[in-house]
Amino acid sequence: MPTNFTVVPVEARSDGGGDEAAERTEAPGTPEGPELERPSPGDGNPRENSPFLNNVEVEQESFLEGKNMALFEEEMDSNPMVSSLLNKLANYTNLSQGVVEHEEDEESRRREAKAPRMGTFIGVYLPCLQNILGVILFLRLTWIVGVAGVLESFLIVAMCCTCTMLTAISMSAIATNGVVPAGGSYYMISRSLGPEFGGAVGLCFYLGTTFAGAMYILGTIEIFLTYISPGATIFQAEAVGGEAAAMLHNMRVYGTCTLVLMALVVFVGVKYVNKLALVFLACVVLSILAIYAGVIKSAFDPPDIPVCLLGNRTLSRRSFDVCIKARVVQNGSATSALWGLFCNGSLPSATCDEYFTQNNVTEIQGIPGAASGVFLENLWSAYAQAGAFVEKEGVPSVPVAEESRAGALPYVLTDIAASFTLLVGIYFPSVTGIMAGSNRSGDLRDAQKSIPTGTILAIVTTSFIYLSCIVLFGACIEGVVLRDKFGEALQGNLVIGMLAWPSPWVIVIGSFFSTCGAGLQSLTGAPRLLQAIARDGIIPFLQVFGHGKANGEPTWALLLTVLICETGILIASLDSVAPILSMFFLMCYLFVNLACAVQTLLRTPNWRPRFKYYHWTLSFLGMSLCLALMFICSWYYALSAMLIASCIYKYIEYRGAEKEWGDGIRGLSLNAARYALLRVEHGPPHTKNWRPQVLVMLNLDTEQAVKHPRLLSFTSQLKAGKGLTIVGSVLEGTYLDKHLEAEQAEEPPNQKAVQCGGLVRHGQKCPVCRCVQVRNHLPQNAAEDLRGEARLLREGESGGKGPPLPRKAETHQNIRSLMSAEKTKGFCQLVVSFSLRDGMSHLIQSAGLGGLKHNTVLMAWPASWKQEDNPFSWKNFVDTVRDTTAAHQALLVAKNIDAFPQNQERFSGGHIDVWWIVHDGGMLMLLPFLLCQHKVWRKCRMRIFTVAQVDDNSIQMKKDLQMFLYHLRISAEVEVVEMVENDISAFTYERTLMMEQRSQMLKQMQLSKNEQEREAQLIHDRNTASHTTAAARTQAPPTPDKVQMTWTREKLIAEKHRNKDASLSGFKDLFSMKPEWGNLDQSNVRRMHTAVKLNGVVLSKSQDAQLVLLNMPGPPKNRQGDENYMEFLEVLTEGLNRVLLVRGGGREVITIYS
């Protein structure tokens, strides 16, 4: 049934309202403080339109009344005085600013405040009554009773009325749980279920309302062409049986013209439609009274309405008047008009239809009255296929063998195949319209009292009317007449009209105007519903429909509504359109029940409805009944409606703006998360359940931009692990100074706030909104673009002279935007600490919650650890390694992270090489497997290298490793590299000597900044010479079986002669320093020897690999050698392009068992 919307637009008008608000904001005497606004319900602001939010007036009153409250004067900005707030609470209006027909100036607001609000009877009861009683009652209810019988019809109506009653109970609970702003049912659904469900259900509600408009227009045309002016048809049947097709074409033409005319009326002015609502309601009430009056009259004086039967078949009386074959005249008998229809001539000797010849013509009363006893005959169903004869049981009939001309004869035939499920789908739209009262919530005197009372009373009244009509129709009207959908046996009159008193025209005219009014109401309400959805901003591509004329009329939404409504009119069949809108309304009602059930079961503190006669079992029963009715009506329509709603849900989830409306689904998620966290054990999970829960440690530069955004790219490429991702960073300083920055970083990103960096408020145009396009399509160089955007936002509109963007907004913007650009699903957590070292330690210890904590830390290698101003900055890195080890967490260190691929890149081949030196839980096996699931690394092949000592059986090791990988279900090439015992090379000694000299100098000398830079440059120059030697060493072709990786004196002399031009002087320097080698720490020499050997063998095999994974050795227990540890790692990974150092957490992360 139609839904009479008075949904009020939620954006302020641009002409006048904004200027006035600006004047009020800038009025003198306004206290300084944060500038607060009054947001509209649809702007996405998490703080809904509430009297508790202090606007400018409240601030002024708080300032004036707070002079005697000096103790609280510093808090007056955010905490207004109770005395100034109580008046706002008592006189709070739930009408949003900037509404259609809501004046902006003070005089209009005073006039509206004095205007009387509507009560329960006028505001809720009568609109619901008008919307529920309509076209199905007048055009299809008698046919439903005749086809399904009284019992099944009673069951159909009882199920549908029970569904709406349970939905009304749930809606009453939601409507009385606080003030319902103007916006009605959509507002209640969306704010109870959240933006995803709210948008999906809101669009289903909109489509249902739009198709309802099509149904009412088709009903109007059917009444006009069938019962008022049958001669007005444009298309005529040209062939036998073509009447139905011609009628459909007439419906399409007249329906389209009527739709355009109604759309023009709605476009010109909605106030005329609202004024005519009482006229339409009067037509409905008079029609109902006429029906009951006719039933009473038929009990003692039934109307004389003869129905002609041929055998037991009902005949259409459109082509003849007298129900006889021949009549007696003076000289004999003369054939009747009926004879000419069944015979090929008017003579008694003409050839006639066989059935006509074999059976007699009889005449019965079509409406025998309530005392006739016909009720028992109409108890049972009489379903038939399309084209079947409408027959009366109990009347003798002689069947014939073949009737090829039955379609051309004046029989009453069924037009469609009827079934119980079809009748449910056709009837259900007649009980919709229960939300007409809630849609007027902004105009009600007391919505929390009027909506439950008026809606439930209207449902009780209409349910009684429908159920009583079923019984009365079955008791008064002959079965063949009930099954005659278009009244052909009654000379084309409306069946229910023939029962009414005093005249059939009361029903015909009343139903005509009622359906006209219902169509206008649908075309009025549907565009406003779409406008409300568009202005909520939850579906980006619909935002254009949130605009309209200067007075707020939804012009574009009306245009789209007309186009969708036209598709329903082109279907041209009332019986085909009704099940479609039944699906959309049933889905809407299903989610209303779901919202109430969820809120009740969650028992959230804010769930305190004034309406007490509800229970979650009733809501669940209503939800189940809605779902059952959907599949009873049409299972494929039900699946299609669910698919549409699911697509809208996922679209809003993927592209829609973030909203926080305090909805029940958010509460359900919180309860589910709490329950799941309590069930997750706090101890380590089973190996089969282990997955990398990654804490990504990001470093920020001086502009608060992320130094290495590729870390987030790499994290998202590990998403096949389906684990938790926490992106953490440290802000140096004190918490009192940086707490706002940290708090905002942990909040979910708001679309407008992220795009505009907090420079503008909701509803205002951003002066630098060009960043929206940049943000939505971040190029590959994301870090540079974000820095550019940050500078743009800091400069503002005034060309760099405006106030700088707060660092908190910029930090939050950079991290959150990068996470969104790299599609990193996770959480952002910032820690404020006096030192970077302590902050990283705090993150490692405290990130996560309960059993859902990180088990892996990902960070970038400090590439400039030698050249930084502070020579001891590498200590942060080494201490972080120690912290992860102490916490039993795995550590991933990406070296040359800026060379790692972005998510848009694709490797067309290559290898991911794993160098498995020591076993530390299987991380080295698991990580490349996860990477190969991502499209960036999908075409790379995995190779696993392991190192064998002299005493190891390399052949058996290779077999064992292949079998191990087979059990792990990992496909990879296997190679065992043998390392022989050799003397420590001169290169190793020299590298160790330079390392210790640098460490000793930095410890003993207190260097100034410039001296440190010169010292760092000297060390760099010496290392460059060493790198040249190492490069020459690595270019030698390796042997396939055994690789010699150390330098003996003989090899050194040979190398010296082979490259004497390049390295003669360098090796002379090395041998000249030989006396100093004896003073070196032998443990450092051994470690450097291992690093050099491993680096050489890795370079020989994996120099061209796309990624190399290596075991990361642990830091020394003696903290005096931390700087040497950095040098060992540097040597170990020297010459490799992309390296991932992996250090296990001390437990198994991969298993061969199922």
Residue, then its C-alpha position, 0 to 999 in steps of 0.5 A: m500500500p502507499t506510504n505517505f512520506t513527509v521525510v524532511p531533507v537533512e541539509a540546510r538550504s543554500d539560500g538564506g539558511g547558511d547566511e543566517a547561521a553564519e550571522r548567529t555564529e559570528a554574533p558578538g559576545t560568543p565565547e571563545g571555544p571550539e565551534l560546535e554545529r548542529p548536525s543533521p541526522g543524515d550528515g554522517n556525524p556520529r553525534e546525532n541531532s540532539p538537544f544535548l549538543n550545545n550550539v551557539e545559543v547554549e554557549q552564550e547562555s552558559f557564559l552568562e549564567g556561569k559568572n557565579m560558577a567560577l569554579f567551572e568556568e573553564e569547562m563552560d565550552s563543553n559542559p553547559m549549565v543545567s539551568s540553560l540546558l533544561n529549557k532546550l531539553a523540554n522544548y526540543t524539536n525533532l525537525s531538522q533544519g533546512v527542510v521542505e516547507h520549514e522556514e529559516d527565518e525567526e518569524s517562520r519558526r515562531r509561527e511553526a511552533k505555534a501551529p498545532r501538532m497532530g495527535t494519534f487519530i489524525g496523524v497516525y490512525l487515519p493515514c495508516l487506514q488510508n494506506i492499508l485499504g486500497v486497490i487489492l480490496f476493491l479489485r482482487l479480494t473477491w477473486i482471491v476468495g473465490v479461487a482459494g475458498v474462504l478457509e485458505s483466503f482466511l489463512i492468507v489474510a491471517m498470515c499477512c496481518t500477523c506479519t504486519m502486526l508483529t512488525a508493528i510491535s517491533m517498530s513501536a519498540i524502536a520508535t519509542n526508544g528515544v526521539v524519532p527525528a523527521g525521516g520516519s521509518y527509514y531513519m529508524i531502520s538505518r539507525s538501528l541496523g547501521p549504514e550497510f543494512g540501513g542503505a540496503v533496506g532503505l533502497c528496498f523500501y524505496l523500490g517497494t514504494t515506487f513499484a507500489g505507485a506503479m501498482y496503483i496507477l495500473g489499478t486506476i487504469e483497470i477501473f477506468l477501462t474496465y468499469i467506467s469507460p470500456g469504450a475508451t480503449i485504443f487497441q482492439a483485439e484483431a484476432v480471437g483470444g487477443e483481448a488480453a494482449a490488447m488490454l495490456h497495450n491499453m494499460r501501458v499507454y494510459g498508465t504512462c500518460t497517467l504517470v506523467l500527469m501525476a509526476l507533474v502534479v507532484f513536481v508543481g506542489v506537494k501541498y496539493v497532494n497533502k490537501l487531497a489526502l482527506v478527500f481520498l480517505a473519505c472515498v475509502v471510508l464511504s466505500i467500506l461502509a457501502i460494502y457493509a450496508g450491501v451485505i446487511k441489505s442482502a440478508f433480507d433483500p438480495p439484489d437481482i443479479p442473474v448469472c447465465l450458465l451453459g451446463n456448468r460453465t459461466l457465460s460472459r454477458r457482454s454480448f447478449d442480454v437474455c439467457i435463453k437459446a430461443r424464445v417463443v413467438q406467435n408463429g413458433s420460436a425465434t433464436s436469441a442473441l446467445w444462439g448466434l454466438f454459438c451457431n453459424g447462423s440465426l436459423p434453428s437449422a444452423t450448425c451449433d457448437e456441440y457443447f451448446t447443443q448438448n447442454n441447457v442454459t440456466e440462470i442463477q442469482g449472482i449474489p443470493g445474499a447472506a442467508s442463502g447458504v452459499f457459504l458452504e459451497n465457497l469454503w474450499s479452493a478451486y484453483a485452475q490453469a490459465g484458460a480454464f472454464v469458470e464452472k459451478e459445481g453441482v450443476p449437470s453438464v454433458p462433456v464433449a470430446e473436442e472444443s477447438r473454438a472455446g476461446a472464441l465463445p462467450y465463456v468466462l475463462t481464467d486469465i492466469a494459473a492460480s495457486f496458493t503462493l501466487l495469491v499470497g504475493i498478490y494479496f500482501p501489498s494490501v496490508t502494507g502501509i503500516m509505516a505511514g504514521s511513523n513517516r509523519s513522526g516530525d509532525l506528531r505531537d507525541a510520536q512515542k505515544s502516537i506511533p504505537t497506538g495509532t499503528i496497532l489500532a489501524i492494523v486491528t481495524t483493517s485486519f477485522i475489515y479484511l477478515s470479515c470481508i472474506v467471510l461475508f463475500g463467501a456468504c453472500i456471493e456465488g462462487v462463479v461470480l467470485r472467480d470472475k475476476f473482471g465481472e464478465a458474467l455481470q455485464g462487465n460490472l465490478v463484483i464488489g460494487m454489485l454487492a454495495w449499497p446504495s449503488p455500485w458507482v459508490i465503490v467504482i468512483g470511490s476505488f478510482f479516487s482511492t487508487c489515484g490518491a494512493g499513486l500520488q502519495s507513492l510518487t510523493g513519498a518515494p523521491r523523499l525517501l531516496q533524497a534522505i538516503a542520498r543525503d546520508g551519503i552512504i551510497p556515493f553514486l546516489q548523492v546527485f539525487g540528494h539535490g533538488k529545487a531551491n525549496g528542497e523538492p527532490t527533482w532528480a529523485l522524482l525523475l528517477t522514481v518516474l523512470i523506475c515506476e514506468t518499468g512497472i507500468l510496462i509490465a502492465s499487469l497488476d497481478s505481476v507487479a504485486p509480487i514484486l513490491s511484496m518482496f521489497f516490503l517483506m524485506c523491509y519488515l524483516f529487517v525491522n523485526l531483526a533490528c528489534a530482536v538484535q537490540t533486545l538480545l544485546r540489552t544495550p544500555n541505550w535500549r529503553p523503549r517506552f512501549k513495553y509490549y514487545h519481546w525478542t521472540l515476537s520479533f524473531l517470529g515476525m522475521s521468520l514469518c516475513l522470510a517464509l512469506m517471501f519464499i511462499c510468494s515467489w522463491y526466485y523473486a525472494l532470491s533476487a531481492m536478497l541478491i539486490a540487498s546483498c549487493i547494495y550492502k557490500y557496495i556500501e561496505y566497500r565504497g560508502a562513507e563511514k557512519e557511526w549511528g549507534d546501531g544495533i549491528r555495531g552492538l552485535s559486532l561488539n558482543a560477538a567480538r567480546y565473546a570471541l575474545l573471551r573464547v580465544e585462549h590467552g596462551p599460544p595457539h595450536t600450530k595448525n591455527w597459527r597465522p602471522q598476526v603482524l605488528v608493522m612498525l612505521n617510522l615517521d619523518t619530521e613532517q609526520a609522513v611515513k618513511h617507508p610506505r612499502l612496508l604496508s604494501f608488503t603487509s597486504q601481500l601477506k594477507a593470505g595468512k588471514g591474520l591480524t594487522i596492527v600498524g603502529s608508530v611512536l610519537e616522541g613527546t609527552y602524552l599531555d602534549k600529544h594525546l589528541e594526536a594519538e586519540q585521533a589516530e586510533e579512531p576509524p577514518n571519516q571520509k570527509a575528515v580524511q579528505c579535507g584533513g579537518l579543515v572544514r566541518h560537515g556540510q561545508k565545502c572544502p576549499v581544497c577538495r581537489c585532494v579527494q580525487v588524489r586520495n581515491h586514486l593514489p598513484q604509485n608514489a604514495a608517500e610523495d603525494l601524501r606529503g604534497e597533500a599535507r603541504l597543500l592542506r597546511e597552506g589552506e585557501s589563502g595561498g599559504k597564509g592560513p593556519p597550518l594543519p595540526r600535526k595530529a590530523e596530518t599524522h592520522q591522515n598519512i597513516r590511515s590514507l596509506m593503509s586505505a591505499e594499500k588495502t591494508k585491513g587492520f588497526c592503527q595504534l600510536v604510542v606517545s613516548f618520551s623516547l622512540r626506544d621506549g615507545m617501540s617497547h611499549l608497542i611490542q608489549s601492549a599492542g592487541l587485546g587478550g588472545l588477539k595479539h600480534n606474534t610477528v613484528l615487521m620493520a624496515w632495516p635502518a639503511s642510514w644507521k652509519q650516516e645519521d647524526n646520532p651514531f647510537s641510533w642503531k641501538n633502537f633497532v638492536d633493542t627492538v630485536r631483543d624485545t621481540t626475542a624476550a616477548h617470544q615474537a617473530l621478527l621480520v626485517a625488510k632490507n632495501i624496503d623501498a625496492f619492494p614491489q607495490n600492489q600494482e606491480r606484477f612479477s612475470g617470473g623469477h625466484i623467491d629464495v629461502w636460505w634455511i641456515v637454522h630452524d626456528g619454527g618454520m617461518l622461512m617456509l610459511l612466508p614465501f608460501l603466503l607471498c605466492q598466494h598474492k598476485v604480485w608474487r604469484k608467478c615466482r617460483m620458490r627455491i630453498f637452499t640449506v647449508a651442509q658442513v663437511d661432516d654432513n651427507s648432502i645427498q641425504m639432506k636433499k632427500d630429507l628436505q624434499m620429503f619434508l616439503y612434500h609433507l608440508r604440501i609446499s612446492a619448491e626446488v631444493e638445493v644443498v650447498e656445501m661449505v668447507e672449512n677454510d682459513i679466515s681470509a684477509f678480507t675478513y680480518e680487514r673488515t673486522l679491523m675497520m669495524e672495531q676501529r670505528s667502534q673504538m673511536l666512537k666510544q672514546m672520542q666526544l666528536s662534534k657534529n661536523e667531526q662525526e660527519r667527517e668520520a662517517q665519510l672516512i669510514h664510508d670511503r674505506n668501505t667503498a674500497s672494500h666493496t670493490t674488492a668484494a665485488a671482484r671476488t663475487q664475480a668469479p664463476p662458482t663450481p656447481d657442487k662445492v663452493q669455496m668461500t674463504w681466502t687462503r694466502e695462495k688464493l689471495i696472491a693469485e687474485k692479487h696478480r690477476n687484478k693487480d692494476a685495480s687492487l695492488s695498492g689495496f692489498k699492500d695496505l692490508f698486509s702492511m696492517k697484519p701485526e694489528w690482526g693479532n689484537l682483534d677480538q676472535s669472536n668478532v673475527r669468527r662472526m665476520h668470517t661466517a657473515v662473509k662466507l654466507n654472503g658469498v654463497v648467497l650471492s653466488k646463487s641468489q643475486d638475481a632472485q626477486l626476494v631472498l629470505l635469510n635467517m636473522p642471527g640474534p644480537p650478542k648477549n654482551r651489549q658492548g658489541d651491538e654496533n658490531y652486530m649491525e656490521f655483521l648483518e650489513v655484511l651478511t646481506e651485502g649486494l642483495n636487492r631485496v632481503l627479508l631477515v627472519r627471526g622466529g619466535g621460538r615455536e613451531v608455526i607450520t606442521i606436516y599433520s592435518 
